Amino acid sequence: MPKLPFDKKRAPQIVAGVAAVAVIAGGVVWWSGKARWEGTDNAYVQADTVAVSPQVTGYVAEVLVRDNQQVTPGQVLVKLDPAEAEAQLAQAEANLAALEAAVRNVDDRAALERSLIAERQAGVASAQATARLAKTDLDRYGRLADQGWVAPQRLQSASAQADQAGAAVAQAHAGLEAQRREANALGSTRAQTLAQVEQARATVAQARINLDRTVIRAPVGGVVGARAVRPGQYVRPGGQLMAVVPLGRAYIVANFKETQVGHMRVGQEVEVTADAFKGQKFKGRVESFSPATGSEFALIPVENATGNFTKIVQRVPVKIAVEPTGPLSAALRPGLSVKVRVDLKSNGGQSFAEAGVATAAYAEAGR
């Protein structure tokens, strides 16, 4: 086959044309990718890690889990020495029993008071009958004395007996009233003692709760981490003993630039790659947008009202839910760094702007 003649003068033109085509093709590919994807490597795996702390003071008797051990909800993690809590419970139960006995004593006294009131009422009736008889005798002796049939001394004696019977009636009434007042006082004493009984029952319930709290259980299922408790250690409420990390329910917080979130929507698909798993990709979806930029939640917020202001592009935290059905989704550990790419062409719900408007409307409606 004969060789075609090669024109050396046209070689630079050919190379330039090929380069121009390559640049144009690369630019088209880059632009199409830029229009479809928004990505960042400022993203980290997080999880709702639960800090395990005691609710009562005491000495650690047993630690029943090891570092990095998987636990289930309700599993016993630590046992505190229950001696003090048991003593407090016994004291509270004894106090409750004493107060309940006091209520029964008041009830017995009230029953006795009812009997005494009945006796006093009978005494009043007897004194009234005696007074009526004395009054009748006085009237009869008075008529006889007017006719001269009875000596004046006998009339005086009948008058004295009538006065004495009237005084006995007054005394019986006074005794009955005193007995009734004492019965009413017992009613108040019983009400006060019943209130003390309820308080004692609440103390017993609290003591039982404190005894139950000497057994510390896992609040959620996960893996034990940051275990800082040892047998014999004295612990107080609020001090962290360990943490339980719920693996398999991790999520990603990606810090996008404020210039990247304009076209993002809740529900859009996300492609995730982790440095710990080379070549592996995870699927996720945009779940929500932070209500403020990361700098607003800093311990010392940036003050921009200064003379030497320099504009810095802020970052907005975006929460990304990882699909739990992925082959390595459960392997994601909180703190791992990842790279994410949001597919802007995928279907989604509220946009970044719409989410802010909806939140403001909800807050306004709740005023």
Residue frames relative to the residue before (quaternion, step in Angstrom):
aa qw qx qy qz dx dy dz
M 1.0000 0.0000 0.0000 0.0000 0.00 0.00 0.00
P 0.4144 -0.7306 0.4759 0.2608 3.57 -0.68 0.95
K 0.4488 -0.6905 0.5009 0.2663 3.58 -1.05 0.78
L 0.4267 -0.6895 0.5253 0.2581 3.48 -1.07 0.84
P 0.5123 -0.6480 0.4587 0.3274 3.54 -0.99 0.72
F 0.2619 -0.7671 0.5700 0.1342 3.60 -0.97 0.91
D 0.2456 -0.7777 0.5672 0.1150 3.49 -0.72 1.18
K 0.3087 -0.7821 0.5151 0.1661 3.57 -0.34 1.23
K 0.6096 0.5700 -0.3678 0.4101 3.56 1.07 -0.48
R 0.7091 0.4515 -0.2644 0.4728 3.60 1.08 -0.64
A 0.4433 0.7208 -0.4462 0.2913 3.64 1.21 -0.19
P 0.6681 0.4812 -0.3362 0.4572 3.67 0.78 -0.80
Q 0.6351 0.5255 -0.3424 0.4509 3.59 0.98 -0.69
I 0.6480 0.5120 -0.3240 0.4614 3.56 0.98 -0.82
V 0.6572 0.5053 -0.3112 0.4646 3.58 0.91 -0.90
A 0.6542 0.5087 -0.3136 0.4636 3.58 0.96 -0.84
G 0.6485 0.5169 -0.3227 0.4563 3.58 0.99 -0.78
V 0.6515 0.5040 -0.3147 0.4717 3.57 0.97 -0.88
A 0.6497 0.5168 -0.3152 0.4600 3.58 0.95 -0.85
A 0.6502 0.5174 -0.3193 0.4557 3.58 0.98 -0.87
V 0.6462 0.5115 -0.3193 0.4678 3.58 0.99 -0.82
A 0.6494 0.5181 -0.3153 0.4588 3.56 1.00 -0.87
V 0.6563 0.5089 -0.3131 0.4608 3.58 0.95 -0.89
I 0.6593 0.5050 -0.3106 0.4624 3.57 0.94 -0.88
A 0.6591 0.5028 -0.3112 0.4646 3.57 0.95 -0.90
G 0.6553 0.5039 -0.3094 0.4700 3.56 0.97 -0.87
G 0.6506 0.5175 -0.3227 0.4525 3.57 0.98 -0.79
V 0.6375 0.5178 -0.3329 0.4633 3.54 1.02 -0.79
V 0.6558 0.5057 -0.3112 0.4661 3.57 0.95 -0.91
W 0.6664 0.5001 -0.3097 0.4581 3.58 0.93 -0.91
W 0.6730 0.5008 -0.3065 0.4499 3.58 0.90 -0.87
S 0.6551 0.5006 -0.3229 0.4647 3.58 0.96 -0.80
G 0.6555 0.4934 -0.3139 0.4778 3.55 1.04 -0.78
K 0.6475 0.5183 -0.3199 0.4580 3.59 0.97 -0.82
A 0.6709 0.4928 -0.3039 0.4634 3.57 1.00 -0.74
R 0.7223 0.4413 -0.2529 0.4685 3.59 1.12 -0.54
W 0.8004 0.2789 -0.1159 0.5178 3.59 0.95 -0.85
E 0.0693 -0.7227 0.6833 0.0775 3.51 -1.30 0.59
G 0.0246 0.8366 -0.5435 0.0636 3.57 -0.60 1.09
T 0.0224 -0.7715 0.6351 0.0296 3.51 -1.38 0.26
D 0.3040 -0.7283 0.5782 0.2071 3.54 -1.21 0.51
N 0.5231 0.5856 -0.4224 0.4528 3.58 1.32 0.21
A 0.4506 0.6575 -0.4572 0.3945 3.55 0.56 1.21
Y 0.0657 -0.8069 0.5865 -0.0229 3.54 -1.02 0.87
V 0.4831 -0.6435 0.5162 0.2933 3.51 -1.22 0.64
Q 0.0071 -0.7848 0.6195 -0.0150 3.55 -1.01 0.86
A 0.0820 -0.7694 0.6310 0.0566 3.56 -1.32 0.32
D 0.5382 -0.6155 0.4662 0.3379 3.57 -1.24 0.46
T 0.0685 -0.8330 0.5489 -0.0086 3.55 0.46 1.28
V 0.2275 -0.7818 0.5717 0.1008 3.57 -0.91 0.97
A 0.2913 -0.7415 0.5824 0.1618 3.56 -0.82 1.06
V 0.2584 -0.7657 0.5739 0.1323 3.58 -0.82 1.02
S 0.0498 0.7985 -0.5928 0.0921 3.57 -0.66 1.17
P 0.4866 -0.6469 0.4854 0.3304 3.62 -1.10 0.55
Q 0.3406 -0.7331 0.5532 0.2013 3.53 -1.25 0.51
V 0.7343 0.2554 -0.1883 0.6000 3.58 1.33 -0.06
T 0.5069 -0.6276 0.4930 0.3259 3.54 -1.27 0.39
G 0.3255 0.7467 -0.5453 0.1980 3.55 -1.20 0.44
Y 0.5367 -0.5941 0.4933 0.3400 3.50 -1.40 0.06
V 0.4691 -0.6733 0.4970 0.2820 3.55 -1.01 0.85
A 0.2336 -0.7855 0.5612 0.1161 3.56 -0.72 1.10
E 0.8054 -0.0238 0.0552 0.5897 3.59 0.96 -0.90
V 0.1456 -0.7211 0.6675 0.1147 3.51 -1.27 0.64
L 0.1787 -0.8598 0.4769 0.0368 3.54 -0.31 1.30
V 0.7030 0.3907 -0.2755 0.5265 3.64 1.21 0.19
R 0.3622 -0.7104 0.5651 0.2116 3.53 -1.28 0.50
D 0.6602 -0.4610 0.3942 0.4430 3.54 -1.30 0.08
N 0.8570 0.1176 -0.1171 0.4878 3.54 -1.11 0.87
Q 0.4112 0.6959 -0.4855 0.3329 3.60 1.15 0.56
Q 0.4062 -0.6960 0.5364 0.2507 3.54 -1.05 0.77
V 0.0782 -0.7997 0.5953 -0.0014 3.57 -0.89 0.96
T 0.3661 -0.7055 0.5684 0.2126 3.52 -1.32 0.47
P 0.6345 -0.5257 0.3770 0.4230 3.64 -1.14 0.41
G 0.8025 0.2610 -0.2180 0.4902 3.56 -0.89 0.99
Q 0.4841 0.6623 -0.4490 0.3541 3.60 1.20 -0.09
V 0.4856 -0.6698 0.4796 0.2927 3.58 -1.01 0.86
L 0.1983 -0.7945 0.5689 0.0762 3.55 -0.81 1.09
V 0.8064 -0.0076 0.0843 0.5852 3.56 0.80 -1.08
K 0.1511 -0.7531 0.6315 0.1058 3.55 -1.18 0.67
L 0.2476 -0.7501 0.5992 0.1305 3.54 -0.95 0.98
D 0.6116 -0.5333 0.4264 0.3997 3.56 -1.27 0.40
P 0.2466 -0.8277 0.4864 0.1321 3.63 -0.47 1.14
A 0.3786 0.7696 -0.4714 0.2053 3.65 1.22 -0.09
E 0.6946 0.4694 -0.2907 0.4612 3.61 0.79 -0.96
A 0.6588 0.4974 -0.3152 0.4682 3.60 0.94 -0.81
E 0.6396 0.5132 -0.3318 0.4663 3.60 1.01 -0.73
A 0.6424 0.5131 -0.3262 0.4665 3.62 1.00 -0.77
Q 0.6536 0.5019 -0.3171 0.4693 3.58 0.96 -0.80
L 0.6368 0.5153 -0.3298 0.4693 3.57 1.02 -0.71
A 0.6536 0.5056 -0.3190 0.4640 3.60 0.93 -0.84
Q 0.6440 0.5133 -0.3204 0.4682 3.59 1.01 -0.80
A 0.6626 0.4990 -0.3067 0.4668 3.58 0.94 -0.85
E 0.6544 0.4995 -0.3174 0.4706 3.61 0.97 -0.78
A 0.6414 0.5115 -0.3321 0.4654 3.61 1.01 -0.73
N 0.6415 0.5134 -0.3214 0.4707 3.58 0.99 -0.79
L 0.6399 0.5179 -0.3207 0.4685 3.57 1.01 -0.78
A 0.6514 0.5121 -0.3192 0.4600 3.60 0.94 -0.85
A 0.6443 0.5204 -0.3236 0.4576 3.60 1.02 -0.80
L 0.6775 0.4821 -0.2979 0.4688 3.59 0.93 -0.82
E 0.6262 0.5146 -0.3421 0.4755 3.60 1.03 -0.68
A 0.6270 0.5095 -0.3321 0.4869 3.59 1.09 -0.68
A 0.6235 0.5310 -0.3403 0.4621 3.60 1.06 -0.71
V 0.6245 0.5215 -0.3398 0.4718 3.60 1.03 -0.70
R 0.6571 0.4934 -0.3153 0.4747 3.59 0.94 -0.82
N 0.6209 0.5333 -0.3412 0.4622 3.60 1.06 -0.70
V 0.6468 0.5009 -0.3174 0.4795 3.58 1.00 -0.82
D 0.6372 0.5204 -0.3323 0.4612 3.60 0.99 -0.74
D 0.6460 0.5066 -0.3200 0.4729 3.60 1.01 -0.79
R 0.6548 0.4920 -0.3143 0.4799 3.58 0.98 -0.80
A 0.6265 0.5263 -0.3453 0.4597 3.60 1.04 -0.68
A 0.6301 0.5156 -0.3348 0.4744 3.59 1.01 -0.75
L 0.6437 0.5061 -0.3190 0.4772 3.59 1.02 -0.82
E 0.6404 0.5252 -0.3292 0.4536 3.59 1.00 -0.81
R 0.6255 0.5288 -0.3450 0.4584 3.59 1.02 -0.71
S 0.6441 0.5022 -0.3221 0.4787 3.59 1.02 -0.76
L 0.6633 0.4996 -0.3090 0.4636 3.58 0.95 -0.84
I 0.6225 0.5274 -0.3448 0.4642 3.59 1.05 -0.71
A 0.6343 0.5136 -0.3298 0.4744 3.57 1.00 -0.79
E 0.6412 0.5166 -0.3238 0.4660 3.59 1.03 -0.81
R 0.6541 0.5070 -0.3111 0.4673 3.58 0.99 -0.86
Q 0.6339 0.5237 -0.3354 0.4597 3.58 1.00 -0.75
A 0.6369 0.5086 -0.3246 0.4800 3.57 1.05 -0.76
G 0.6366 0.5251 -0.3270 0.4605 3.60 1.05 -0.76
V 0.6270 0.5233 -0.3369 0.4685 3.57 1.05 -0.73
A 0.6550 0.5067 -0.3164 0.4628 3.57 0.93 -0.87
S 0.6531 0.5065 -0.3197 0.4634 3.61 1.00 -0.82
A 0.6607 0.5002 -0.3126 0.4643 3.60 0.95 -0.86
Q 0.6425 0.5128 -0.3293 0.4646 3.58 1.02 -0.72
A 0.6351 0.5147 -0.3331 0.4699 3.60 1.03 -0.75
T 0.6490 0.5092 -0.3129 0.4707 3.59 0.96 -0.86
A 0.6552 0.5096 -0.3169 0.4589 3.57 1.01 -0.83
R 0.6406 0.5111 -0.3372 0.4634 3.61 1.01 -0.75
L 0.6403 0.5143 -0.3277 0.4671 3.62 1.03 -0.79
A 0.6581 0.5002 -0.3189 0.4636 3.58 0.94 -0.87
K 0.6420 0.5152 -0.3288 0.4629 3.61 1.00 -0.73
T 0.6382 0.5201 -0.3273 0.4638 3.57 1.03 -0.77
D 0.6531 0.5063 -0.3103 0.4698 3.58 0.98 -0.89
L 0.6485 0.5163 -0.3328 0.4496 3.56 0.98 -0.81
D 0.6517 0.5043 -0.3282 0.4618 3.60 0.94 -0.80
R 0.6688 0.5017 -0.3109 0.4521 3.59 0.92 -0.85
Y 0.6795 0.4664 -0.3014 0.4796 3.60 0.89 -0.88
G 0.5993 0.5573 -0.3707 0.4391 3.58 1.08 -0.50
R 0.6677 0.4824 -0.3082 0.4759 3.59 0.93 -0.86
L 0.6580 0.5028 -0.3132 0.4648 3.58 1.01 -0.81
A 0.6364 0.5209 -0.3386 0.4573 3.57 1.07 -0.73
D 0.6212 0.5393 -0.3490 0.4490 3.60 1.08 -0.67
Q 0.7109 0.4325 -0.2510 0.4945 3.57 1.13 -0.65
G 0.5383 -0.6557 0.3895 0.3586 3.55 1.31 -0.01
W 0.5069 0.6628 -0.4237 0.3525 3.63 1.14 0.25
V 0.7634 0.2817 -0.1686 0.5563 3.62 1.15 -0.39
A 0.4998 -0.6573 0.4815 0.2939 3.51 -1.09 0.85
P 0.6126 -0.5670 0.3995 0.3790 3.58 -1.11 0.56
Q 0.6092 0.5643 -0.3648 0.4211 3.60 1.06 -0.67
R 0.6521 0.5124 -0.3320 0.4494 3.58 1.00 -0.76
L 0.6241 0.5324 -0.3300 0.4671 3.57 1.05 -0.71
Q 0.6499 0.5117 -0.3169 0.4640 3.57 1.00 -0.83
S 0.6355 0.5303 -0.3222 0.4594 3.56 1.07 -0.82
A 0.6584 0.4990 -0.3091 0.4711 3.63 0.98 -0.84
S 0.6322 0.5291 -0.3333 0.4576 3.58 1.08 -0.74
A 0.6479 0.5133 -0.3121 0.4684 3.59 1.01 -0.84
Q 0.6483 0.5140 -0.3216 0.4606 3.57 0.97 -0.80
A 0.6380 0.5183 -0.3257 0.4672 3.60 1.05 -0.76
D 0.6483 0.5002 -0.3218 0.4753 3.61 0.99 -0.79
Q 0.6475 0.5194 -0.3142 0.4608 3.57 0.99 -0.86
A 0.6505 0.5037 -0.3204 0.4695 3.61 1.00 -0.79
G 0.6348 0.5195 -0.3337 0.4646 3.63 1.03 -0.71
A 0.6453 0.5072 -0.3178 0.4747 3.57 1.01 -0.81
A 0.6302 0.5292 -0.3357 0.4583 3.59 1.05 -0.74
V 0.6192 0.5305 -0.3414 0.4676 3.59 1.09 -0.71
A 0.6536 0.5048 -0.3117 0.4700 3.62 0.95 -0.87
Q 0.6529 0.5118 -0.3159 0.4605 3.56 0.99 -0.85
A 0.6481 0.5139 -0.3217 0.4609 3.60 0.99 -0.79
H 0.6367 0.5173 -0.3227 0.4722 3.59 1.02 -0.77
A 0.6509 0.5116 -0.3166 0.4629 3.58 0.96 -0.87
G 0.6518 0.5092 -0.3157 0.4650 3.58 0.97 -0.81
L 0.6454 0.5151 -0.3191 0.4650 3.59 1.02 -0.80
E 0.6569 0.5055 -0.3136 0.4633 3.58 0.96 -0.85
A 0.6415 0.5196 -0.3248 0.4615 3.58 1.00 -0.82
Q 0.6519 0.5102 -0.3162 0.4634 3.57 1.00 -0.81
R 0.6458 0.5144 -0.3209 0.4640 3.59 1.01 -0.74
R 0.6432 0.5123 -0.3237 0.4680 3.59 1.01 -0.78
E 0.6385 0.5172 -0.3262 0.4674 3.56 1.01 -0.74
A 0.6326 0.5161 -0.3285 0.4749 3.57 1.07 -0.72
N 0.6430 0.5111 -0.3241 0.4694 3.59 1.02 -0.76
A 0.6251 0.5288 -0.3320 0.4685 3.56 1.06 -0.75
L 0.6263 0.5254 -0.3387 0.4658 3.58 1.04 -0.69
G 0.6099 0.5492 -0.3527 0.4495 3.58 1.09 -0.66
S 0.6594 0.4910 -0.3037 0.4815 3.57 0.99 -0.83
T 0.6329 0.5273 -0.3260 0.4638 3.56 1.04 -0.81
R 0.6493 0.5166 -0.3211 0.4565 3.57 1.00 -0.80
A 0.6446 0.5172 -0.3230 0.4612 3.59 0.99 -0.84
Q 0.6530 0.5062 -0.3111 0.4697 3.58 0.98 -0.84
T 0.6677 0.4949 -0.3018 0.4671 3.58 0.95 -0.86
L 0.6221 0.5292 -0.3445 0.4628 3.60 1.05 -0.69
A 0.6293 0.5192 -0.3354 0.4710 3.59 1.04 -0.75
Q 0.6461 0.5019 -0.3188 0.4785 3.58 1.03 -0.75
V 0.6089 0.5426 -0.3497 0.4609 3.59 1.09 -0.65
E 0.6581 0.4987 -0.3154 0.4677 3.60 0.91 -0.86
Q 0.6367 0.5133 -0.3284 0.4726 3.57 1.03 -0.77
A 0.6532 0.5097 -0.3100 0.4663 3.57 1.01 -0.82
R 0.6272 0.5225 -0.3394 0.4673 3.60 1.06 -0.69
A 0.6378 0.5109 -0.3284 0.4737 3.57 1.02 -0.77
T 0.6324 0.5229 -0.3287 0.4674 3.59 1.05 -0.73
V 0.6330 0.5165 -0.3243 0.4768 3.58 1.04 -0.78
A 0.6492 0.5128 -0.3195 0.4621 3.59 0.96 -0.88
Q 0.6559 0.5016 -0.3115 0.4703 3.60 0.96 -0.83
A 0.6436 0.5184 -0.3227 0.4615 3.57 1.01 -0.79
R 0.6437 0.5029 -0.3245 0.4769 3.59 1.03 -0.72
I 0.6230 0.5276 -0.3375 0.4686 3.57 1.05 -0.75
N 0.6598 0.5028 -0.3100 0.4644 3.59 0.94 -0.88
L 0.6346 0.5111 -0.3329 0.4746 3.59 1.05 -0.71
D 0.6538 0.4994 -0.3153 0.4730 3.57 0.99 -0.79
R 0.6646 0.5193 -0.3047 0.4424 3.58 1.06 -0.68
T 0.5147 0.6089 -0.4412 0.4118 3.59 1.21 0.00
V 0.6556 0.3917 -0.2967 0.5733 3.57 1.33 -0.15
I 0.1546 -0.8109 0.5628 0.0421 3.59 -0.39 1.26
R 0.1239 -0.8185 0.5609 0.0119 3.55 -0.70 1.16
A 0.5940 -0.5674 0.4341 0.3699 3.54 -1.28 0.41
P 0.3730 -0.7472 0.4994 0.2304 3.64 -0.67 1.03
V 0.7817 0.0854 -0.0280 0.6171 3.58 1.16 -0.64
G 0.5309 -0.5954 0.4835 0.3603 3.52 -1.30 0.17
G 0.3259 0.7377 -0.5435 0.2327 3.55 -1.06 0.68
V 0.5856 -0.5481 0.4608 0.3799 3.53 -1.23 -0.60
V 0.4512 -0.6956 0.4973 0.2554 3.55 -0.97 0.94
G 0.0726 0.7858 -0.6104 0.0683 3.54 -0.97 0.93
A 0.8181 0.2294 -0.1832 0.4945 3.57 -1.30 0.37
R 0.1942 0.8006 -0.5403 0.1714 3.60 0.94 0.89
A 0.0182 -0.8309 0.5536 -0.0530 3.55 -0.47 1.26
V 0.5837 0.5843 -0.3683 0.4268 3.61 1.24 0.18
R 0.0597 -0.7839 0.6180 -0.0012 3.54 -1.11 0.82
P 0.6134 -0.5507 0.3998 0.4008 3.63 -1.12 0.51
G 0.7719 0.3232 -0.2662 0.4783 3.55 -1.03 0.88
Q 0.5325 0.6353 -0.4042 0.3867 3.58 1.24 -0.20
Y 0.3408 -0.7140 0.5729 0.2139 3.58 -1.07 0.75
V 0.0729 -0.8207 0.5666 -0.0103 3.57 -0.62 1.13
R 0.2103 -0.7557 0.6113 0.1045 3.50 -1.29 0.58
P 0.6398 -0.5206 0.3813 0.4175 3.60 -1.19 0.42
G 0.7766 0.3331 -0.2649 0.4645 3.54 -0.99 0.92
G 0.6015 0.5603 -0.3727 0.4304 3.59 1.16 -0.37
Q 0.4043 -0.7378 0.4837 0.2412 3.60 -0.73 1.02
L 0.2558 -0.7727 0.5690 0.1172 3.54 -0.84 1.08
M 0.7596 -0.1633 0.1611 0.6087 3.55 1.00 -0.89
A 0.3274 -0.7042 0.5803 0.2451 3.54 -1.34 -0.08
V 0.2140 -0.7395 0.6231 0.1379 3.55 -1.20 0.64
V 0.1648 -0.7997 0.5753 0.0483 3.54 -0.59 1.22
P 0.2782 -0.7845 0.5296 0.1635 3.62 -0.53 1.10
L 0.1412 -0.8066 0.5709 0.0594 3.58 0.13 1.28
G 0.7023 0.4114 -0.3375 0.4729 3.54 -1.09 0.72
R 0.7362 0.3010 -0.2078 0.5693 3.57 1.26 -0.23
A 0.3049 0.7632 -0.5090 0.2559 3.55 1.13 0.69
Y 0.1205 -0.7609 0.6325 0.0802 3.53 -1.29 0.42
I 0.4087 -0.7094 0.5283 0.2251 3.55 -1.28 0.24
V 0.1531 -0.7396 0.6483 0.0964 3.53 -1.09 0.81
A 0.0733 -0.8020 0.5926 -0.0162 3.56 -0.47 1.28
N 0.2560 -0.7782 0.5609 0.1197 3.55 -0.81 1.05
F 0.0898 -0.8179 0.5684 -0.0027 3.55 -0.09 1.34
K 0.5370 -0.5854 0.4912 0.3573 3.53 -1.21 0.50
E 0.5977 -0.5949 0.4017 0.3572 3.55 -1.13 0.64
T 0.6291 0.5258 -0.3323 0.4662 3.58 1.25 -0.34
Q 0.6657 0.5210 -0.2960 0.4446 3.60 1.27 -0.15
V 0.6802 0.5483 -0.2918 0.3894 3.61 1.09 -0.59
G 0.4392 0.7401 -0.4410 0.2548 3.62 1.20 -0.18
H 0.7782 0.3213 -0.1690 0.5124 3.59 1.00 -0.79
M 0.4828 0.6646 -0.4441 0.3576 3.58 1.22 0.17
R 0.0964 -0.7805 0.6167 0.0346 3.53 -1.19 0.70
V 0.5670 -0.5748 0.4664 0.3613 3.52 -1.22 0.58
G 0.7748 0.3314 -0.2594 0.4719 3.57 -0.90 0.95
Q 0.4994 0.6522 -0.4407 0.3620 3.60 1.20 -0.14
E 0.5394 -0.6435 0.4462 0.3097 3.54 -1.11 0.76
V 0.1453 -0.7799 0.6072 0.0441 3.52 -1.14 0.79
E 0.2244 -0.7443 0.6169 0.1225 3.54 -1.06 0.85
V 0.0977 -0.8190 0.5653 -0.0131 3.56 -0.68 1.17
T 0.0186 -0.7564 0.6536 0.0173 3.55 -1.06 0.81
A 0.2173 -0.7834 0.5749 0.0924 3.56 -0.95 0.94
D 0.5336 -0.6315 0.4594 0.3248 3.55 -1.05 0.76
A 0.6491 0.5394 -0.3217 0.4293 3.58 1.11 -0.64
F 0.7606 0.2643 -0.1535 0.5728 3.60 1.18 -0.46
K 0.1794 -0.8251 0.5293 0.0832 3.54 0.19 1.30
G 0.8287 0.2185 -0.1745 0.4848 3.53 -0.95 0.94
Q 0.6251 0.5223 -0.3474 0.4645 3.60 1.24 -0.14
K 0.1511 -0.7836 0.5987 0.0682 3.57 -1.04 0.81
F 0.2126 -0.7573 0.6093 0.1001 3.52 -1.11 0.81
K 0.3280 -0.7212 0.5776 0.1968 3.50 -1.21 0.58
G 0.0825 0.7903 -0.6041 0.0612 3.52 -1.08 0.73
R 0.2748 -0.7360 0.5899 0.1864 3.54 -1.35 -0.05
V 0.5363 -0.5989 0.4858 0.3430 3.53 -1.19 0.63
E 0.1980 -0.8151 0.5376 0.0856 3.57 -0.65 1.11
S 0.7907 -0.1803 0.1510 0.5652 3.60 0.86 -0.85
F 0.3720 -0.6953 0.5711 0.2281 3.52 -1.39 0.28
S 0.5261 -0.6265 0.4704 0.3308 3.55 -1.07 0.71
P 0.4981 -0.6721 0.4554 0.3046 3.62 -1.05 0.67
A 0.7871 0.1194 -0.0855 0.5991 3.61 1.24 -0.15
T 0.6017 -0.5469 0.4272 0.3955 3.54 -1.26 0.26
G 0.6775 -0.5206 0.3369 0.3955 3.54 -1.23 0.39
S 0.6331 0.5577 -0.3425 0.4134 3.58 1.02 -0.71
E 0.6036 0.5768 -0.3585 0.4176 3.59 1.13 -0.54
F 0.7144 0.4200 -0.2505 0.5006 3.60 1.15 -0.56
A 0.4075 0.7116 -0.4760 0.3179 3.58 1.25 0.22
L 0.6284 -0.5494 0.3916 0.3871 3.55 -1.18 0.56
I 0.7607 0.1274 -0.0743 0.6321 3.56 1.07 -0.80
P 0.2726 -0.7901 0.5227 0.1681 3.64 -0.11 1.23
V 0.5368 -0.6230 0.4677 0.3239 3.53 -1.18 0.68
E 0.2238 -0.7572 0.6018 0.1202 3.57 -0.95 0.94
N 0.1799 -0.8329 0.5197 0.0619 3.55 -0.37 1.28
A 0.5804 0.5894 -0.3882 0.4062 3.59 1.20 -0.20
T 0.4110 0.6803 -0.4915 0.3560 3.54 0.64 1.17
G 0.6459 -0.5568 0.3630 0.3755 3.55 -1.26 0.33
N 0.7503 0.3445 -0.2024 0.5267 3.59 0.96 -0.79
F 0.0791 0.8317 -0.5410 0.0961 3.58 0.64 1.14
T 0.0331 -0.7611 0.6477 0.0071 3.55 -1.07 0.88
K 0.3640 -0.7488 0.5106 0.2146 3.57 -0.63 1.07
I 0.0561 -0.7775 0.6262 -0.0110 3.52 -0.93 1.04
V 0.4606 -0.6761 0.4972 0.2890 3.55 -0.84 0.94
Q 0.3050 -0.7709 0.5377 0.1535 3.56 -0.70 1.12
R 0.3164 -0.7362 0.5684 0.1868 3.54 -1.29 0.39
V 0.2493 -0.7656 0.5834 0.1064 3.53 -1.05 0.90
P 0.3612 -0.7306 0.5302 0.2337 3.64 -0.66 1.01
V 0.0885 -0.7757 0.6247 0.0119 3.56 -0.90 1.02
K 0.2829 -0.7663 0.5541 0.1601 3.57 -0.73 1.05
I 0.1014 -0.7936 0.5999 0.0042 3.54 -0.83 1.09
A 0.2687 -0.7590 0.5758 0.1420 3.55 -0.79 1.07
V 0.3152 -0.7466 0.5601 0.1719 3.55 -0.87 1.01
E 0.4933 -0.6543 0.4812 0.3115 3.57 -0.93 0.88
P 0.3889 -0.7640 0.4606 0.2302 3.62 -0.58 1.09
T 0.6306 0.5593 -0.3391 0.4176 3.59 1.19 -0.35
G 0.4512 0.7033 -0.4485 0.3170 3.59 1.24 -0.05
P 0.6061 -0.6026 0.3719 0.3624 3.61 -1.08 0.65
L 0.7937 0.2454 -0.1272 0.5419 3.61 1.08 -0.66
S 0.3138 0.7815 -0.4965 0.2105 3.61 1.20 0.27
A 0.6829 0.4822 -0.2910 0.4652 3.59 0.99 -0.81
A 0.6221 0.5651 -0.3417 0.4207 3.58 1.24 -0.32
L 0.5109 0.6458 -0.4284 0.3720 3.61 1.21 -0.20
R 0.1723 -0.7860 0.5900 0.0662 3.55 -0.81 1.07
P 0.5411 -0.6071 0.4582 0.3587 3.60 -0.99 0.72
G 0.7421 0.3767 -0.3062 0.4622 3.54 -0.97 0.92
L 0.5371 0.6152 -0.4200 0.3958 3.60 1.18 -0.34
S 0.3597 -0.7106 0.5589 0.2306 3.55 -1.09 0.70
V 0.0593 -0.7967 0.6013 -0.0135 3.56 -1.00 0.87
K 0.3202 -0.6884 0.6059 0.2377 3.51 -1.38 0.16
V 0.1044 -0.8066 0.5812 0.0262 3.57 -0.88 0.91
R 0.0713 -0.7534 0.6516 0.0512 3.51 -1.29 0.62
V 0.2351 -0.7747 0.5771 0.1073 3.56 -0.73 1.13
D 0.3276 -0.7353 0.5650 0.1812 3.54 -0.86 1.04
L 0.2564 -0.8113 0.5093 0.1293 3.58 -0.21 1.27
K 0.6384 0.5331 -0.3281 0.4479 3.58 1.21 -0.36
S 0.5622 0.5987 -0.3996 0.4071 3.61 1.20 -0.24
N 0.6137 -0.5707 0.4052 0.3654 3.53 -1.25 0.47
G 0.0556 0.7957 -0.6005 0.0564 3.53 -1.12 0.71
G 0.5162 -0.6437 0.4778 0.3014 3.52 -1.35 0.15
Q 0.8404 0.0109 0.0213 0.5414 3.55 -0.61 -1.17
S 0.3850 -0.6880 0.5657 0.2417 3.51 -1.11 0.75
F 0.7149 -0.4240 0.3277 0.4492 3.55 -1.34 0.10
A 0.6818 0.4729 -0.2900 0.4769 3.60 0.93 -0.84
E 0.6659 0.5081 -0.3095 0.4501 3.59 0.90 -0.91
A 0.6178 0.5432 -0.3503 0.4478 3.60 1.03 -0.70
G 0.6567 0.5046 -0.3079 0.4684 3.59 1.02 -0.77
V 0.6469 0.5107 -0.3161 0.4699 3.59 0.99 -0.81
A 0.6572 0.5081 -0.3135 0.4601 3.58 0.95 -0.87
T 0.6435 0.5161 -0.3229 0.4639 3.60 1.00 -0.77
A 0.6553 0.5021 -0.3147 0.4685 3.59 0.95 -0.82
A 0.6488 0.5099 -0.3219 0.4642 3.60 0.99 -0.80
Y 0.6389 0.5225 -0.3255 0.4614 3.58 1.01 -0.76
A 0.6624 0.4940 -0.3097 0.4704 3.57 0.96 -0.86
E 0.6431 0.5173 -0.3259 0.4612 3.61 1.01 -0.75
A 0.6586 0.5087 -0.3127 0.4579 3.59 1.01 -0.78
G 0.6900 0.4926 -0.2890 0.4446 3.58 1.08 -0.59
R 0.5096 0.6493 -0.4265 0.3699 3.61 1.24 -0.04
